[in-house]
Amino acid sequence: MRLLEYESKEILAKKGIPTPAGVLVYSPGTISLPPPVVIKAQIPIGGRQKAGGVVEALDQKEAEYKVEQMLSRTVRDYRVNKVLVEEKLDTAQEFYLGITYDTVAKEPIAIFSAEGGVDIEQLAEREPEKVQKRHFSVRTGLPEYTAREMISQASITGRTLLGLSNIFSLLATIFLENDATVTEINPLAQTKDGKRVALDCHVEIDDDALYRNPPLAQKEKDPHRVEGGRIASDFEKKATEIDNLDQRGVAGRLIEFDGNLGLIIGGGGASLTAFDAVQRHGGHPANYCEIGGNPSVLKTKELTKHILSKPGVEKIAVIMNVVSNTRVDLIARGVIKGIVEVGKNPSETLCVFRVPGAWEEEGFKILSKYGVDYCDRTVSIDEAARRGVEKLTKG
């Protein structure tokens, strides 16, 4: 779940990280902040400024006009239904502070640059010496002395060094306490009078951990929180209802297509890999979806039934990466149960099952009982997709 900017700043402020004075505005006549101001579309995606989602206003009349214009716009495929109006600060210097998770090292990694307000990936590729990185333990967090060591490598000293290291350490704490996958301040501004303020920030929470944070989980389920430029179909809305049946895992975040092969796919980027592989081998997906985080048998069963209820869907393919936080037997049980409850034969309806990982032997026993062919981890996602398409084509 990617938080909106104002939601992220609420979390930062609770930890004592300064943010600009601002108000959340839903209509142009409710701006209570004196100009000059910065007007920001609240959408869950980056690149807002380049797309016209961040503008400045020098007086009240201009501010009201630009808020009205912003609220009637679509920015990067999202309809803007709220804007954050903030005081415009005079900055002397801008910095980048970020925490994310290194999936290779399996540890959080802190990233700092004395050049904020830029795309950090491009800067790291172009001038890697300007970006400092350091792993840290989830048990210890990022102590201030470690943050100081990192920041000092950018020739930053004195009060600026102390102030930045304190904020950096707090940002790491936010990352850990909220089960985040990203916490980023870009830029963190140092004003001309020496104050340090988070001008913009970005926080993403692990979807599978949302149940541990009920207030955020509730926001994520709010249908009016974010409005996409594309209106969800009834088929997609029903899938969302299935995902909300209980808090366990993800099973029902779905995008509808016009194909005849239903897909239950997941495993991070593996879902995109599987979807692309099906198309590459001549298949026509009926949907794209995300599944993972150990969803309940009930949710997987209902998702399977829902996908098979779509007119024209003949078979279903289940393809995931090697899973560690999802039980293969529960996925297998849910899919089989869903197929049986709609009156179909699992061996004829389930054209491929490729979910290796935790409890896979138990899962494979369930599939074997119903005569379903399955793939273990020696079979690639691409090959599994090819087999599924081939079986669909042959009928």
Sequence and secondary structure as in RCSB ss.txt:
>XXXX:A:sequence
MRLLEYESKEILAKKGIPTPAGVLVYSPGTISLPPPVVIKAQIPIGGRQKAGGVVEALDQKEAEYKVEQMLSRTV
RDYRVNKVLVEEKLDTAQEFYLGITYDTVAKEPIAIFSAEGGVDIEQLAEREPEKVQKRHFSVRTGLPEYTAREM
ISQASITGRTLLGLSNIFSLLATIFLENDATVTEINPLAQTKDGKRVALDCHVEIDDDALYRNPPLAQKEKDPHR
VEGGRIASDFEKKATEIDNLDQRGVAGRLIEFDGNLGLIIGGGGASLTAFDAVQRHGGHPANYCEIGGNPSVLKT
KELTKHILSKPGVEKIAVIMNVVSNTRVDLIARGVIKGIVEVGKNPSETLCVFRVPGAWEEEGFKILSKYGVDYC
DRTVSIDEAARRGVEKLTKG
>XXXX:A:secstr
 B  HHHHHHHHHHTT     EEEESSGGG  S SSEEEEE  SSS TTTTT EEEESSHHHHHHHHHHHTT EE
TTEE   EEEEE   EEEEEEEEEEEETTTTEEEEEEES  SS HHHHHHH GGGEEEEE  TTT   HHHHHHH
HHTTT  HHHHHHHHHHHHHHHHHHHHTTEEEEEEEEEEEETTS EEE  EEEEE GGGGGG HHHHHHHT TTS
 EESS   HHHHHHHHHHTSSSSSEEEEEEE S SEEEEEESTTHHHHHHHHHHHTT  BSEEEEEES   HHHH
HHHHHHHHTSTT  EEEEEE  BSSS HHHHHHHHHHHHHHTT  HHHHEEEEE  BTTHHHHHHHHHHTT    
 TTS HHHHHHHHHHHHHH 
